[in-house]
Amino acid sequence: MIFFVWLLMAAGGASAQASVSQLNSFISCKPFAAKSDGKQACIVIVAVRNADGTIAKGKTVSLQSSRSDHDVIEPSEAVTDERGITHFEVRSSQSGTSTITAICDGVEIERGILLDGAVGIYTFDGIETDNIVRDLSLQENHGKLFGGPELVPGKTGQAIFLDGHSQHVEIPNAPSMSGADGSYIEAWVRADTDVNDRELQIIAQKSYAHRGDYALALNKGRIVYHYRSAQRPKDQLEEALSLARVVQPETWRHTVGFWEGSDIEERVRHHGYVRGYVSGETFDPQPKSQQVEGIWMGRKEGQPFSIGRSGDDSSHFHGTIDEVRVYNRALYDEEMRRNYSGDTTITFGLEPPSDFQADDQTLPECVVLAWDLCGPEVTTYEIYRSDHSDVTITPENLLIVVPHGRDHFRDYNVRFDSSYHYRILAKSFTNASLASEVVSATPFPAAKEEKWYLGDGHFHTFTHDVIAEDFTPELTLAEAKKLEFDFVLVTEHNSLGSYFRAEDQATEDFIVFGNGQEISDGGKHRTGAFLRHFIPTANQSVQEQNAMALSMGAEVGPNHSEYREGPNNITLFELVNDRDWYSFDTWDNQYLKKGIPVIAKGGSDAHGRWSVKRGIRWCVWAERHSYMAIKEAIQKGRTLAVDGKGLLCMLRVNEAMIGDRLQITSGTPLEIKIDATADEGAITEVKLIKYGEVIKTWEPNTSQFKTTWNDKDFDGQSTYYRLEVESEELELKAVSSAIFVVEPS
């Protein structure tokens, strides 16, 4: 009989405490904003649980709104299903914010917990002598207490106090908790007096081999979140650790950590991919730790999930833990705030931002769009652009998805001889407002000045494997401006993490391409330039990753690698990384000789302000100093790879210049023109390369070198020319992209 009752309890059936619990039941709202048109709905889910955390199925639930005169709730009441949940839709024709409560068996349910993506919700309320810690989510990932933790008053209801030696909670391994596509942990903690002395205290961790698949922890009072990639070595962590101590002893703190995951549709998080948060008396949306890394597949060890220790019986937590929640995706800021406060409000009156403006006079060849921010219930803004004044809201016209909290966007992908028309709308997840009125702009041109523009094609502005307090887009790019860079291509590891903030740093004299990525799949690294969204590396071959970049009109190619036997679908080749030059054999033999126009690129691989001083690595010949002019020049192959400032060269074949494809008939004379300049010192060697072979060498030993030289007449066989120039005195080298010579097709 005892065994039979235990089975009923484990299955969510009747138990000694089969009464609806206010502490264990909750309301989940998503979307939590809608238009006040009486049609668009906010969705409300009520999860009903008994006092011991078991599922309360077959219970009648009614939903109430604080604005009952204005809101329509459908259905008026519902019965919980096998999972103990009910669904409601709430609509209104009157703008305003409503607080939602539910009634079940006379118990008022009024706490909010987000259910979408939840794989573990642990309140620690109603734990009985069986020591079972019930999971209130829909996944039934129940755990068990070990070591006899004390049940103490918590942040809400009951919590567990852990002695820092052996006490913990263990949840058996389950596919839903793998975290392979994204992970998130939050918990209220009250660390004991020794928090600043303990090197590592695990709040919650999945698996334990090599410090776990993902984990939220404290390290001497600092917040830390990490996850491990299936594409990295097993012992390598992607970790976000705060520099400062953010958790004080014997003080309640709301701790959060997440890895944003590998979902290509998740395009709104442009800040960082591994992050940690800490809040006290009020919710703090600013991350305390972050690392821009992470479009991988998470590692799955198949070991238990632990609360209060690492699964290998180490790194025990000392103090009180309450309200642990685990999700298989990262939560938006407003979702985190709602979990923090237990919010059950929904908002009607979802409208487009007011005061939407288009400024075409501040920057050349740029339209600066600005608007007034909506409320926190808005998760994203969508901007639509068209050449026609009647901007229709269609996927083809979608220009950009902007995360909440941003009130402006710079549109650099414009031409100065065209007019553009824009509309904006606000979204709360799937719910969208109406679109704004149309605003229009006609950009003015940058001054025409055809020359070499000096910059960098491999540049990091956010922390990856370097801990630096001043490692931000603002400070890092300010250093590049100070050093008189003309342009920078930002290439964060597996992220467009600094896109908006980076491009905000651009001026009339300093162009920033924030839409680059160092595609890092644990093997060969590549640059993606001019991307519309990031390139995920999980479950994709290098060839597939390259193809995705090219499909969006981007450029792609290897970084700091000879790239032997690499796929042929590339357009860039990083010949120099910092001061290290790579063999040109692969570039010549695998690409250029096959007629594949892979252009020369250089990169400093700067990580933070201190390494920006490595200087210029990529030069682009453009007719104007503007975003579009430099971008189009790169796409035409008008580039030099260099290892510093002070050495430039130009190559022309007949009327063609670097990057061109010269089409001539057999027997046409070939006139080669070379122009090289060293700012200081002498040019010591100039090499003309034809089809991978040096056909002519000069040793001018002057600061300027100009010559015209005639090659044999074109024999009808496709070929190419490129140039290498050196200055031993300056210890500089410049290598040009190729000019292809072919017969007309």
C-alpha positions in Angstrom: 0.0 0.0 0.0 2.8 2.4 0.8 4.5 1.6 -2.4 1.2 2.3 -4.3 0.8 5.7 -2.7 4.4 6.6 -3.6 3.7 5.7 -7.2 0.7 8.0 -7.2 2.8 10.8 -5.8 5.5 10.4 -8.3 3.0 10.3 -11.2 1.4 13.5 -10.0 -1.7 11.8 -8.5 -3.3 12.2 -5.1 -1.0 12.7 -2.2 -1.2 13.7 1.4 -0.8 17.3 0.2 -3.0 17.2 -2.9 -4.2 20.7 -2.3 -3.6 23.6 -4.7 -0.5 25.6 -3.7 -0.2 29.3 -4.0 3.6 29.0 -3.8 4.0 26.2 -6.4 1.3 27.4 -8.9 2.1 30.2 -11.3 1.1 32.3 -14.3 3.1 32.6 -17.5 2.3 35.4 -20.0 3.8 35.5 -23.5 3.3 37.6 -25.6 2.7 40.0 -22.8 1.7 43.0 -25.0 -0.9 43.4 -27.8 -2.7 46.0 -29.8 -5.8 47.5 -28.2 -7.9 46.5 -31.2 -10.0 43.8 -29.5 -8.5 41.2 -31.8 -4.8 40.7 -31.0 -4.4 38.6 -27.9 -1.9 38.2 -25.0 -1.5 34.5 -24.2 -1.8 33.4 -20.5 -0.9 30.0 -19.2 -1.8 29.0 -15.7 0.2 26.0 -14.2 -1.5 24.5 -11.1 0.5 22.5 -8.7 -0.2 20.9 -5.3 1.5 21.8 -2.1 4.0 19.1 -2.6 4.7 20.2 -6.2 2.8 17.4 -7.9 0.6 18.2 -10.9 -3.0 19.3 -10.2 -4.9 18.0 -13.2 -8.6 18.2 -13.7 -8.8 21.5 -11.7 -11.1 24.3 -12.8 -9.3 27.6 -13.2 -10.8 31.0 -13.7 -8.8 34.0 -14.9 -9.2 37.6 -13.6 -8.0 40.9 -14.9 -7.5 44.1 -12.8 -9.2 45.8 -15.7 -12.2 43.5 -16.0 -14.4 46.3 -17.5 -12.0 46.6 -20.5 -10.5 43.1 -21.0 -12.1 40.1 -22.6 -10.9 36.7 -21.3 -11.5 33.6 -23.4 -12.5 31.1 -22.1 -13.8 32.5 -18.8 -12.7 29.3 -17.1 -10.9 26.1 -18.1 -9.9 22.8 -16.6 -6.2 21.8 -16.2 -4.9 19.1 -18.5 -2.7 16.1 -17.8 0.2 18.6 -17.4 -1.7 20.7 -14.9 -2.0 23.7 -17.2 -4.7 25.8 -18.8 -4.5 28.3 -21.7 -6.3 31.7 -21.9 -6.4 34.5 -24.4 -6.9 38.1 -23.3 -8.0 40.9 -25.6 -8.8 44.5 -25.1 -10.0 47.6 -27.0 -8.7 49.9 -24.3 -5.0 50.8 -23.9 -3.5 50.1 -20.5 -1.8 47.5 -18.3 -3.7 44.7 -16.6 -2.6 42.5 -13.7 -3.6 38.9 -14.2 -4.6 36.6 -11.3 -6.1 33.1 -11.4 -8.4 31.3 -9.0 -8.4 27.5 -8.4 -10.1 25.8 -5.5 -10.4 29.1 -3.8 -6.6 29.7 -4.0 -5.5 32.9 -5.6 -2.5 32.3 -8.0 -0.6 35.6 -8.5 3.1 34.8 -9.1 4.5 35.0 -12.6 7.1 32.5 -13.9 7.9 32.2 -17.6 7.1 28.7 -18.9 8.3 29.0 -22.5 11.6 27.0 -22.7 11.6 26.0 -19.0 13.2 22.6 -18.4 13.4 22.9 -14.6 11.5 25.1 -12.1 12.4 24.5 -8.4 10.8 26.5 -5.6 11.8 24.0 -2.8 8.3 24.5 -1.3 6.4 21.4 -0.1 9.4 19.0 0.2 8.3 16.0 2.2 10.2 13.2 3.9 10.9 11.6 0.6 13.3 14.5 -0.1 11.9 14.9 -3.6 12.4 18.3 -5.2 9.6 18.7 -7.7 10.2 20.3 -11.1 7.2 22.6 -11.7 7.9 22.9 -15.4 6.3 20.6 -18.0 9.4 18.4 -18.2 9.1 16.6 -14.9 12.9 16.8 -14.2 12.5 16.1 -10.5 15.5 16.0 -8.2 16.4 14.7 -4.8 18.1 16.2 -1.7 21.3 14.6 -0.6 23.2 15.1 2.7 20.3 16.5 4.6 20.1 20.2 3.7 18.2 22.3 6.1 14.9 23.8 4.9 14.9 27.5 5.8 12.8 30.6 5.0 13.7 31.7 1.4 13.3 34.6 -0.8 9.8 33.3 -1.5 8.4 30.5 0.7 10.9 27.8 1.6 14.6 27.4 0.5 17.5 25.1 1.1 20.6 25.9 3.2 23.7 24.0 2.0 26.7 23.5 4.3 29.4 23.9 1.6 30.7 20.3 2.2 28.4 17.6 0.9 24.8 18.8 0.7 23.2 19.3 -2.7 20.3 18.5 -5.1 20.8 16.0 -7.9 18.5 15.8 -10.9 18.9 12.7 -13.2 20.2 13.4 -16.7 17.4 14.2 -19.2 17.5 15.2 -22.9 15.5 18.3 -22.2 18.4 19.6 -20.0 21.2 19.0 -22.4 21.6 22.7 -23.2 22.9 21.8 -26.7 21.1 24.7 -28.4 21.2 27.2 -25.6 21.2 27.3 -21.8 20.0 29.6 -19.0 20.1 29.3 -15.2 18.7 31.7 -12.6 18.6 31.5 -8.8 18.2 33.6 -5.7 21.2 33.0 -3.5 22.2 34.1 -0.1 25.9 33.2 0.1 27.5 32.7 3.5 30.2 34.7 5.2 33.0 33.0 3.4 31.8 33.9 -0.2 34.9 36.0 -0.9 37.2 33.2 0.1 35.8 30.3 -1.9 37.3 30.0 -5.3 34.4 28.2 -6.9 30.9 27.6 -5.6 28.5 25.9 -8.0 24.9 27.3 -7.9 23.8 24.9 -10.6 25.6 22.8 -13.1 24.7 20.3 -15.8 27.1 17.3 -15.9 30.5 17.5 -14.3 33.3 16.2 -16.6 35.6 19.1 -17.4 33.6 21.4 -15.1 30.3 20.6 -16.7 28.4 21.3 -19.9 27.0 24.6 -18.5 27.1 26.1 -15.1 26.2 29.2 -13.0 28.6 29.7 -10.1 30.4 32.2 -7.8 34.1 32.6 -7.7 35.3 34.7 -4.7 32.1 36.8 -4.9 32.3 37.1 -8.6 29.5 35.8 -11.0 30.6 33.3 -13.6 28.7 31.4 -16.3 30.2 28.9 -18.7 29.3 26.4 -21.2 31.4 23.9 -23.3 31.2 23.4 -27.0 31.0 20.1 -28.7 33.3 21.5 -31.4 36.0 22.6 -28.9 38.5 20.4 -26.9 36.7 18.8 -24.0 38.6 20.8 -21.4 38.0 24.2 -23.0 35.4 26.5 -21.5 33.6 29.5 -22.9 33.4 31.5 -19.7 32.0 34.8 -18.7 33.6 35.9 -15.3 33.0 39.3 -13.7 36.0 41.3 -12.8 34.4 42.7 -9.7 32.9 41.0 -6.6 29.1 41.4 -7.1 27.7 39.0 -4.5 28.0 40.1 -0.8 27.9 37.7 2.1 24.5 37.0 3.8 22.6 39.2 1.2 20.0 37.9 -1.2 21.0 38.3 -4.8 19.3 37.2 -8.0 21.9 35.5 -10.1 21.5 34.7 -13.8 23.7 33.2 -16.5 23.2 32.1 -20.0 24.7 31.0 -23.3 22.6 32.4 -26.1 22.9 29.3 -28.3 23.1 28.5 -32.0 19.6 29.5 -33.2 20.1 31.5 -36.4 16.7 33.1 -36.0 17.9 34.7 -32.8 19.1 37.9 -34.3 18.3 40.5 -31.6 21.0 39.8 -29.1 23.9 41.9 -30.4 25.7 42.4 -27.0 27.4 39.2 -26.1 26.8 35.4 -26.1 27.9 34.2 -22.7 26.7 36.5 -19.9 26.2 36.8 -16.2 23.9 39.1 -14.2 23.4 39.9 -10.6 20.5 42.0 -9.1 19.7 43.1 -5.6 16.7 45.1 -4.4 15.9 46.2 -8.0 16.4 44.3 -11.3 19.6 45.3 -13.0 19.6 44.6 -16.8 23.3 45.3 -17.2 25.5 42.2 -17.5 28.2 41.9 -14.9 30.2 39.4 -17.1 30.2 38.6 -20.7 32.2 36.9 -23.4 31.4 37.2 -27.1 31.7 33.6 -28.2 29.3 30.9 -28.8 27.6 29.8 -32.1 28.4 26.2 -31.4 26.6 23.1 -30.4 26.8 22.6 -26.7 28.5 19.5 -25.3 26.3 16.8 -23.9 28.0 14.5 -21.3 24.9 12.6 -20.2 25.5 13.2 -16.5 23.2 14.6 -13.8 22.2 18.2 -13.2 23.3 19.4 -9.8 22.2 22.3 -7.6 24.8 23.4 -5.0 27.8 21.4 -6.2 29.6 20.0 -9.2 28.5 16.5 -10.0 32.0 15.1 -9.2 31.3 16.1 -5.5 33.4 19.3 -5.5 32.8 23.1 -5.5 30.0 22.9 -3.0 27.9 26.0 -2.4 27.8 27.4 1.1 24.6 29.3 1.8 20.9 29.5 0.9 19.5 28.8 -2.6 16.0 29.5 -3.7 13.8 29.7 -6.9 16.1 27.9 -9.3 15.0 28.0 -12.9 16.6 26.3 -15.9 15.8 27.1 -19.6 16.9 25.7 -22.9 17.2 29.2 -24.4 18.3 32.7 -23.3 15.7 35.0 -21.9 15.1 38.5 -23.1 15.8 41.3 -20.5 12.1 41.8 -19.9 11.6 38.1 -19.4 14.4 38.1 -16.8 12.8 41.1 -15.1 9.4 39.4 -15.0 10.9 36.3 -13.5 12.8 38.4 -11.0 9.7 40.2 -9.8 7.0 37.6 -10.4 5.2 39.9 -12.8 1.9 38.9 -14.2 1.0 42.1 -16.1 0.0 42.3 -19.7 -0.1 45.5 -21.7 -2.6 46.7 -24.4 -1.9 49.5 -26.8 1.1 48.0 -28.7 1.9 50.9 -31.0 4.8 51.9 -33.3 7.4 54.2 -31.8 6.6 57.8 -31.9 8.6 60.6 -33.4 10.2 58.3 -36.1 12.7 60.4 -38.1 15.2 60.0 -40.9 18.2 62.2 -40.9 20.2 62.4 -44.2 22.3 65.4 -43.3 24.5 64.4 -40.4 26.8 61.8 -42.2 27.5 61.4 -45.9 26.0 58.4 -47.6 24.1 57.5 -44.4 20.6 57.7 -43.1 20.3 58.0 -39.3 16.9 56.7 -38.2 15.7 57.6 -34.7 12.6 57.1 -32.6 11.2 57.4 -29.1 11.5 54.1 -27.2 8.4 52.2 -26.3 7.8 50.5 -23.0 9.7 47.4 -21.7 7.0 45.1 -23.1 8.5 45.7 -26.6 11.1 43.0 -27.4 12.2 44.2 -30.8 11.7 46.9 -33.5 11.5 46.0 -37.2 12.5 48.6 -39.8 11.2 48.3 -43.3 12.7 50.1 -46.3 11.7 50.6 -49.9 12.5 52.6 -53.0 8.8 53.4 -53.2 6.9 55.7 -50.9 4.3 53.1 -50.1 6.5 50.9 -47.9 4.7 47.6 -47.6 5.4 45.4 -44.6 6.8 42.4 -46.4 9.8 40.1 -45.8 11.5 41.6 -48.9 11.3 45.1 -47.4 12.6 44.1 -43.9 15.8 46.1 -43.4 16.8 45.2 -39.9 15.6 43.8 -36.6 16.7 46.2 -33.7 16.7 45.0 -30.1 14.7 46.8 -27.5 16.5 49.6 -25.7 17.9 51.0 -28.9 16.4 54.2 -30.2 18.4 54.7 -33.4 19.9 52.9 -36.3 22.4 54.0 -39.0 21.6 52.8 -42.5 24.9 52.8 -44.4 23.8 50.5 -47.2 22.5 53.4 -49.3 23.5 55.3 -52.4 23.8 59.0 -52.5 21.9 59.3 -55.8 18.8 57.5 -54.5 15.8 58.2 -52.2 14.8 55.8 -49.5 11.5 55.4 -47.6 11.2 53.8 -44.1 8.6 52.5 -41.7 9.0 51.0 -38.2 6.9 48.8 -36.0 7.2 47.4 -32.5 6.9 43.7 -31.5 6.2 41.8 -28.4 7.5 38.4 -29.6 5.0 37.4 -32.3 2.6 40.3 -31.7 3.3 43.3 -33.9 2.0 46.9 -33.8 0.8 48.7 -36.8 3.6 50.3 -38.9 4.5 53.9 -38.5 4.0 56.6 -41.1 6.6 56.7 -43.8 9.7 58.8 -43.4 12.0 59.5 -46.4 15.6 60.5 -47.0 18.1 61.2 -49.8 21.7 60.8 -48.6 24.3 63.3 -49.8 27.7 62.1 -51.2 31.0 61.9 -49.5 33.7 64.0 -51.1 35.4 62.4 -54.0 39.0 61.5 -53.2 40.3 58.4 -55.1 43.2 56.9 -53.1 44.3 54.1 -50.8 42.2 54.0 -47.6 44.0 52.4 -44.7 42.4 50.0 -42.2 42.1 46.6 -40.7 40.3 43.5 -41.8 40.5 41.4 -38.6 39.6 43.4 -35.5 38.0 42.5 -32.1 36.2 45.0 -29.9 34.7 42.6 -27.2 36.4 40.2 -24.9 37.1 36.7 -26.1 40.1 35.1 -24.6 41.5 38.3 -23.0 40.3 39.7 -19.7 40.4 43.5 -20.0 38.1 46.0 -18.2 38.3 48.5 -21.0 37.7 46.0 -23.8 34.6 47.6 -25.4 33.6 48.7 -28.9 33.6 52.3 -27.8 37.1 52.3 -26.3 38.7 49.9 -28.8 37.5 51.8 -31.8 38.4 55.2 -30.2 42.0 53.9 -30.2 41.7 53.1 -33.9 40.4 56.6 -34.6 43.3 58.1 -32.6 45.7 56.1 -34.8 44.0 57.6 -37.9 42.6 54.4 -39.3 40.3 55.1 -42.3 38.2 52.0 -41.7 37.8 48.9 -39.6 36.1 45.6 -40.2 35.0 44.3 -36.8 35.2 40.5 -36.6 34.0 39.2 -33.2 34.3 35.5 -32.6 31.1 33.7 -33.7 29.1 36.8 -33.1 27.7 40.1 -34.5 27.9 41.1 -30.8 29.2 44.6 -31.4 27.3 45.4 -34.6 25.2 48.4 -33.4 27.6 49.8 -30.9 30.5 49.5 -33.3 28.8 51.2 -36.2 27.7 54.0 -33.8 31.4 54.9 -33.5 31.8 55.8 -37.1 32.4 59.4 -38.2 32.7 61.1 -41.5 36.5 60.3 -41.4 36.3 56.8 -39.9 34.2 54.0 -41.4 33.2 51.0 -39.2 31.9 47.8 -40.6 30.2 46.2 -37.6 28.8 43.3 -39.6 31.9 41.0 -39.6 32.4 37.7 -37.9 35.4 35.5 -37.2 33.7 32.2 -38.0 35.4 29.9 -35.5 34.4 26.2 -35.6 37.2 24.8 -33.5 39.4 24.3 -36.6 40.1 26.8 -39.4 39.0 30.4 -38.6 37.4 32.5 -41.3 36.3 36.1 -41.8 32.8 36.8 -42.8 32.3 40.4 -44.0 29.1 42.4 -44.7 26.9 39.7 -43.1 23.1 40.2 -42.6 23.1 37.7 -39.7 25.7 35.6 -38.0 27.0 32.3 -39.4 26.2 29.4 -37.0 28.9 26.7 -36.9 26.9 23.9 -35.3 26.3 20.9 -37.5 27.6 22.7 -40.6 30.7 22.0 -42.6 33.2 24.8 -43.5 31.8 24.7 -47.1 28.2 25.1 -45.8 29.3 28.0 -43.6 31.0 29.7 -46.5 28.0 29.1 -48.7 25.7 30.7 -46.2 27.9 33.8 -46.1 28.0 34.1 -49.9 24.2 33.6 -50.2 23.7 36.8 -48.3 26.1 38.8 -50.6 28.9 38.7 -48.0 32.6 38.0 -48.4 34.3 35.1 -46.7 37.8 33.6 -46.4 40.4 32.1 -44.1 42.2 33.8 -41.2 45.7 33.1 -40.0 45.9 29.9 -41.9 47.5 28.5 -45.0 44.1 26.9 -45.7 45.5 24.0 -47.7 42.8 21.7 -49.1 40.1 24.2 -48.0 36.9 24.5 -49.9 36.9 26.7 -53.0 33.9 28.9 -52.1 35.8 31.8 -50.6 36.4 35.4 -51.8 39.0 36.6 -49.2 42.4 35.3 -48.1 44.1 36.7 -45.0 47.7 36.8 -46.2 49.1 38.5 -43.1 47.9 38.2 -39.5 49.6 40.8 -37.2 53.2 40.5 -38.7 53.0 36.9 -39.7 52.8 36.2 -43.4 51.4 33.0 -44.6 52.6 31.0 -47.7 51.1 32.2 -50.9 51.2 28.7 -52.4 47.6 27.9 -51.6 46.3 31.3 -52.6 48.1 30.9 -56.0 47.7 27.2 -56.7 44.2 26.4 -55.3 42.5 29.7 -56.2 44.1 32.2 -58.5 45.4 29.6 -61.0 41.9 28.2 -61.2 40.5 31.6 -62.0 38.9 32.1 -58.6 39.2 35.8 -57.8 40.1 35.5 -54.1 41.4 38.9 -52.9 44.2 39.8 -50.6 43.3 40.7 -47.0 45.3 41.6 -44.0 44.3 41.7 -40.3 45.9 42.7 -37.1 43.8 40.3 -35.0 43.7 43.1 -32.4 42.0 42.1 -29.1 41.4 45.3 -27.1 43.0 48.7 -27.0 46.5 47.7 -26.4 46.8 45.6 -29.6 45.2 48.2 -31.9 48.6 49.7 -31.9 49.7 46.8 -34.2 48.4 49.2 -36.9 47.3 49.1 -40.5 46.9 45.7 -42.2 44.5 46.2 -45.1 44.4 48.9 -47.8 41.5 49.6 -50.1 41.5 51.8 -53.3 38.2 53.6 -53.3 37.0 56.8 -55.0 35.3 58.2 -51.8 35.7 57.8 -48.1 32.3 56.2 -47.4 30.8 52.9 -46.2 29.4 51.9 -49.6 32.5 53.1 -51.6 34.9 51.1 -49.5 32.6 48.1 -49.3 32.2 48.0 -53.1 35.9 48.5 -53.6 36.6 45.5 -51.4 34.1 43.5 -53.4 35.9 44.5 -56.6 39.2 43.3 -55.2 40.9 46.8 -55.0 43.0 45.7 -52.0 46.5 45.3 -50.6 47.5 43.2 -47.6 50.2 45.1 -45.6 52.0 44.6 -42.3 52.0 48.2 -41.3 51.6 51.8 -42.4 54.0 53.4 -44.8 54.3 51.2 -47.9 51.8 51.3 -50.8 51.7 50.1 -54.4 49.5 50.1 -57.5 49.5 47.7 -60.4 47.9 48.2 -63.8 47.8 46.0 -66.9 46.7 48.0 -69.9 43.6 49.8 -68.8 42.9 47.4 -65.9 43.8 47.9 -62.2 44.1 45.7 -59.2 41.0 43.5 -58.8 39.9 43.9 -62.5 39.2 41.2 -65.0 40.8 42.3 -68.3 39.2 40.7 -71.4 41.3 40.9 -74.5 42.0 38.8 -77.6 45.0 36.7 -78.3 47.9 38.8 -79.6 47.1 41.9 -77.6 50.2 43.7 -76.2 50.4 43.7 -72.4 51.7 46.9 -70.8 52.5 46.7 -67.1 52.5 49.8 -65.0 53.8 49.8 -61.4 53.7 52.6 -58.9 55.1 52.1 -55.4 55.8 54.5 -52.5 57.5 54.3 -49.1 56.7 57.1 -46.7 60.2 56.9 -45.2 63.2 54.8 -46.2 63.7 52.9 -49.4 61.8 50.3 -51.4 64.2 47.4 -51.6 62.4 44.9 -53.8 59.5 44.8 -56.2 58.3 41.5 -57.6 55.9 41.0 -60.5 54.1 37.7 -60.3 52.4 36.1 -63.2 50.4 32.9 -62.8 52.2 32.1 -59.5 55.7 32.7 -60.9 58.0 35.7 -60.4 58.6 37.1 -64.0 60.4 40.3 -63.1 62.2 41.8 -60.1 63.3 45.3 -59.5 65.6 46.6 -56.6 65.0 50.4 -56.8 66.3 51.4 -53.3 64.4 54.6 -53.6 61.3 55.9 -51.7 59.3 56.1 -54.9 59.3 53.6 -57.8 57.4 54.0 -61.1 57.9 51.9 -64.2 56.3 50.7 -67.3 57.2 47.3 -68.6 56.0 45.3 -71.5 55.3 41.6 -71.2 54.8 39.2 -74.1 51.7 39.7 -76.1 48.7 37.8 -74.7 48.7 34.2 -75.9 45.0 33.5 -75.3 45.7 31.5 -72.1 43.9 32.8 -69.0 46.5 34.2 -66.5 46.8 36.8 -63.8 49.3 39.3 -62.4 49.9 40.4 -58.8 52.5 42.5 -57.1 54.8 42.1 -54.0 56.7 45.1 -52.7 59.2 45.2 -49.7 61.1 47.7 -47.7 63.8 46.1 -45.6 64.6 49.4 -43.9 61.0 49.8 -42.8 60.4 46.1 -42.4 57.3 46.4 -44.4 55.6 44.4 -47.1 52.6 45.1 -49.4 50.9 42.4 -51.5 48.2 43.2 -54.1 45.2 41.4 -55.2 45.3 40.0 -58.7 44.4 41.3 -62.1 43.0 38.5 -64.3 43.6 38.5 -68.0 41.2 36.3 -70.1 39.8 36.1 -73.6 36.2 37.4 -74.0 33.6 34.8 -73.1 
